[in-house]
Amino acid sequence: MPQTPVAVTAPRGGSDVGAPAADTAADWARSGVVALTGRADGPPLVPPGRAASRARELAERIASLTAGTAHPVRLDGARLLSERAAHTGHTRCGRVSAGGSCRLLPTADGWAAVSCARPDDPVLLGALVGAALPPDPWPGIAAWLRRHSGDELAERASALGVAAAPVRHPPTPPRPFLDLPGRSVEGLLVVDFSALWAGPLCAHLLGLAGARVVKVETPRRPDGARRGDPGFYRLLHAGHSSVVFDPADTAGRRAMVALVDGADIVIEASRPRALAGFGLDADAAVSGGTSWISITAAGRGSDRVGFGDDIAAAAGLVAREPDGTPLFCGDAIADPLAGLTAAALAMTAPAGGGGALWDVAMADVVAATLTAAPAGPAPAARRSGAGWVVDGAHGPVPVAEPRRRSASGAAAASGADTSAVLRELRIPVP
């Protein structure tokens, strides 16, 4: 008999029951994020909240769950928040994101984060403002925002699929972490439909823990991260198999569904109706015992589109200057924080056994690291010799630069393993 699905929202981590006390300023300083926060011509700033401490705690949980197995995973979770910048060389740029594709701009009643990262975003942003935009779209976007409220922006952005939202502090305090027992993922089949950073980081951590990861792409929508830094892509995807299916083709859809039917864990970052178009049913998979990890901007019930920078800023993770001007914190920090959260959930045994649907809303994951009251101006690092330090609870802590890890192998070319994976799993090759 199929197990009853367990559908939950990703836990908010700001006030976990039993969580160890953390020196949040020290965790931020050691994470590499402080070096990426602030204006290019100013000092590094300490972000609000405890996202770096939360990332460290999540990594410690993963280390505890994998201790004593053949594949222990011991990583500095806080360091993961900044490691993409270690590969790309991105630095702090104030109201422009480290990667350059997102900006913080004033609205008629506050501030907003707007991304222009995809090839079709200039057209979508033109539809948002009701005018064709020139090659540099930002002056036109800024002029429109100054005349419209954050609510108007949110409504239009959601309808058009634009990654943009007003910057607001989370209205509710965090909920305690759901303390469920862990499980080993050694030998489990992970089918990863996600792209960019959050989902692939989750798959990477599960792979390090001994799971077998199969990355799924489509001919028309390969992972956009393949066009980014090759070293960072290789880090997240080394050792994973790569398959390509065409969902417009009947045989391709059948192969995709068959692969999901054989999966122990599925990772995806799409709205439910998009997956339904592929013939994939999360509820049916969960009823059959699968752990389904859904990573979206604002939850499966929302149409909002977002990326790591605009999601984090809109959730309230911004460093405020004395006059209230918001600045970006780190580099797309919502992505690695959500990826760590998703991996910890995938290594959790659902209550009552069977499958589970983990609804990881990236905005909630970020908001959960912030306090109920808005933070004041961000504390600045101070000079110490040739570097910077932050005053932690137990004394000054040097501000670390982002640091990269080495990949454990090569990343497969897109679709390189399609036939081999299907033959091994006895699925007809399209």
Order of alpha helices (4+ residues) and beta strands (2+ residues): beta-alpha-alpha-alpha-alpha-beta-beta-alpha-alpha-alpha-beta-beta-alpha-beta-alpha-beta-alpha-beta-alpha-alpha-beta-alpha-beta-beta-alpha-beta-alpha-beta-beta-beta-alpha
